[in-house]
Amino acid sequence: MSDKTRIFKARFSIADLRHQRNHKEIFTTALTKNETLEHFVLKLLGYCILSYDSHAVLNKLADKLQPDVGIQALDEHYKTWLSVDKPDLDELVKIAKQVDELLILTTGNSEWLTQSQSRLKLFDNSHIIEIDQQFIDDIQVDLTRSLNWDVTIDESSLMISDKIHCYETKQFDWH
């Protein structure tokens, strides 16, 4: 039986200015047993970033053999594989050779990023998305089981608002 405090109902209205797309996403998801709240929030943000593609899938399990968010081609290989937080670097190196595009969404200025960046730059198909830790921390503090988010994504920022709060990144770098 699942722990009901770990289940979330998400209703996202997403304005993706990078891809000139406005859409709504409604789904139920859960914080997995071994998942940190930070990883969960980053995974939701990653889904928002890729949801311009209707084939984007949020990994609702703790399966390390699957991306946190992925977009599969018709032949079932991954066009886009997004991993969040501090994924295993050796696994990412293997994955980068098998996918069209590898994205890593992580907090900026982290020790993991400093150690990993030089190896990831060896792959033309890998991109790192850095987001500030304070943005993630603020969302975590106010997280409720009913996520009614208005999300705006542009070239240099990501903003989330609900009926009570508004959060905006101070760092949102793609490289």
C-alpha positions in Angstrom: 0.0 0.0 0.0 1.3 3.4 -0.9 1.9 6.3 1.5 -0.7 8.9 0.6 1.6 11.7 1.8 3.9 10.8 -1.0 1.3 11.1 -3.8 0.8 14.4 -5.7 -1.8 15.6 -8.1 -0.2 17.9 -10.7 -2.0 20.5 -12.8 0.5 22.4 -14.8 -0.2 25.3 -17.2 3.0 25.7 -19.1 4.0 28.6 -21.2 7.2 27.5 -23.0 8.5 30.5 -24.7 11.6 28.7 -25.9 9.4 26.5 -28.1 6.5 28.8 -28.6 4.1 26.4 -26.9 1.3 26.8 -24.3 -0.2 23.6 -22.9 -1.7 22.0 -19.8 -0.4 18.8 -18.2 -2.5 16.9 -15.6 -1.3 13.8 -13.9 -0.8 12.0 -10.6 2.7 11.2 -9.5 4.5 10.0 -6.4 7.7 10.6 -4.5 9.4 7.2 -4.7 10.6 5.4 -1.6 14.3 6.2 -2.0 13.9 9.5 -3.8 14.8 12.8 -2.1 12.5 15.8 -2.3 15.1 17.7 -4.2 15.3 15.0 -6.9 11.5 14.9 -7.1 11.2 18.7 -7.6 14.0 18.6 -10.2 12.3 15.8 -12.0 9.0 17.7 -12.1 10.9 20.8 -13.5 12.6 18.6 -16.1 9.2 17.3 -17.2 8.0 20.9 -17.6 11.1 21.7 -19.7 10.5 18.7 -22.0 6.7 18.6 -22.1 6.6 20.8 -25.2 7.0 17.4 -26.9 3.8 15.3 -26.3 5.9 12.2 -26.2 7.8 13.3 -23.0 7.4 10.7 -20.2 8.0 11.3 -16.6 9.6 8.3 -14.9 7.3 7.5 -12.0 9.5 4.7 -10.7 12.9 4.6 -9.1 14.3 2.7 -12.1 17.9 3.8 -12.8 17.8 2.2 -16.2 15.2 4.8 -17.4 15.6 8.5 -17.7 13.9 10.8 -15.1 12.2 12.3 -18.1 12.5 10.9 -21.6 11.3 11.2 -25.2 11.4 8.0 -27.2 11.5 7.7 -31.0 9.2 5.3 -32.8 12.0 2.7 -32.9 12.0 3.0 -29.0 15.5 4.5 -28.7 15.6 7.7 -26.7 15.7 10.9 -28.7 16.1 12.8 -25.4 17.2 11.4 -22.1 17.0 13.8 -19.1 18.6 12.9 -15.8 18.3 15.2 -12.7 20.2 16.0 -9.5 23.5 14.1 -9.3 23.3 11.1 -11.6 26.0 8.5 -11.8 28.7 9.8 -14.2 29.8 6.4 -15.5 26.2 5.6 -16.4 25.8 8.9 -18.2 28.8 8.3 -20.3 27.3 5.0 -21.5 23.9 6.6 -22.0 25.4 9.5 -24.0 26.6 7.0 -26.6 23.1 5.5 -27.1 20.8 8.6 -27.2 20.4 11.5 -29.6 20.4 14.1 -26.8 21.4 13.8 -23.1 20.3 16.5 -20.7 21.3 16.8 -17.1 19.3 19.2 -14.9 21.2 19.9 -11.7 21.8 22.7 -9.2 24.4 25.2 -10.2 27.8 25.4 -8.5 27.5 22.0 -7.0 30.5 19.7 -6.3 29.0 17.1 -8.6 28.9 19.5 -11.5 32.4 20.7 -11.0 33.7 17.1 -11.0 31.5 16.0 -13.9 31.5 18.9 -16.4 34.8 18.2 -18.1 33.8 14.5 -18.9 30.3 15.5 -20.1 31.7 18.1 -22.5 33.4 15.3 -24.4 30.0 14.4 -25.9 28.5 16.7 -28.5 25.0 15.5 -27.6 25.1 16.3 -23.9 23.9 19.5 -22.3 23.8 20.7 -18.8 21.0 22.8 -17.4 22.0 24.6 -14.2 19.4 25.9 -11.8 19.9 27.7 -8.6 19.7 25.8 -5.3 17.6 28.5 -3.6 14.9 28.1 -6.2 14.6 24.4 -5.5 14.7 24.9 -1.8 11.9 27.5 -1.9 9.7 25.1 -3.9 10.4 22.2 -1.5 9.5 24.2 1.6 6.1 25.1 0.1 5.3 21.9 -1.7 1.8 20.6 -1.2 0.1 17.4 -2.5 -1.9 19.4 -4.9 0.4 21.1 -7.4 -1.4 23.8 -9.3 1.5 25.5 -11.1 1.6 28.1 -13.8 5.0 27.6 -15.3 6.8 30.0 -17.6 10.0 29.0 -19.4 12.1 31.3 -21.5 15.7 31.5 -22.6 17.1 32.7 -19.3 14.6 31.9 -16.6 12.0 29.6 -15.2 9.1 30.9 -13.1 6.5 29.0 -11.2 3.5 30.5 -9.5 0.6 29.0 -7.7 -2.3 30.7 -5.8 0.0 31.8 -3.0 3.7 31.9 -4.1 5.8 32.9 -7.0 9.3 31.5 -7.6 11.8 32.6 -10.2 15.2 31.2 -10.9 18.2 33.4 -10.4 20.3 30.9 -12.5 19.0 29.0 -15.5 21.9 28.2 -17.7 22.0 25.8 -20.6 25.4 24.7 -21.9 
